[in-house]
Amino acid sequence: MALWGGCYCGAVRYRADTVFDAGYCHCSICRRISGAAAVCWFSVREEDFELIQGEVAQLASSPHFTRHFCPRCGTHLFGRDDLPAPPSVDSRLISAMLGTLDEPDRVAPRLHQWWSSRVFWVEQADGLPRFETGLIPHPDKRRSRSAP
């Protein structure tokens, strides 16, 4: 079940052979680094993850977590926890950004992490109007999904 992924510009590529878990992270660090209200990630056992092309830049975003970015385009690709492997997992995990996969539909989020840190409107977002393309009508011309 190899998954392939990489950065926006193509300079960095990786392969993940398994998926341990997947979810949304609502922590303030992920919000700041991504510029989004939440990020989607998937975790893979360290021994099942390989950087296959390019070099990455690093940022220690907390005392125990290091994030890896493409130095050319800035894409946040993955992070590593520097703590010992949890006994229940028996391996350290890599947390890769789900949106960097070539086929992101192959991995579905299963949980919300750091829910207590979420922005308040995340729960309300499901009723928002949806548009198939980037062509968005003027706000005065839109209807909510629940409106007739």
Protein Blocks (a to p, Z undefined) as FASTA:
>chain_A
ZZcdddfkomaccddfbdfbdcddfbfklmmmnopabdcdddddfklgccfedcdddddf
bfkbccdddfknopafbdcdfbdcdfklopacddddfklpfblmlpccfbdehklmpcfk
lmmmmmpccdfblbdcdfklpccfkbZZ
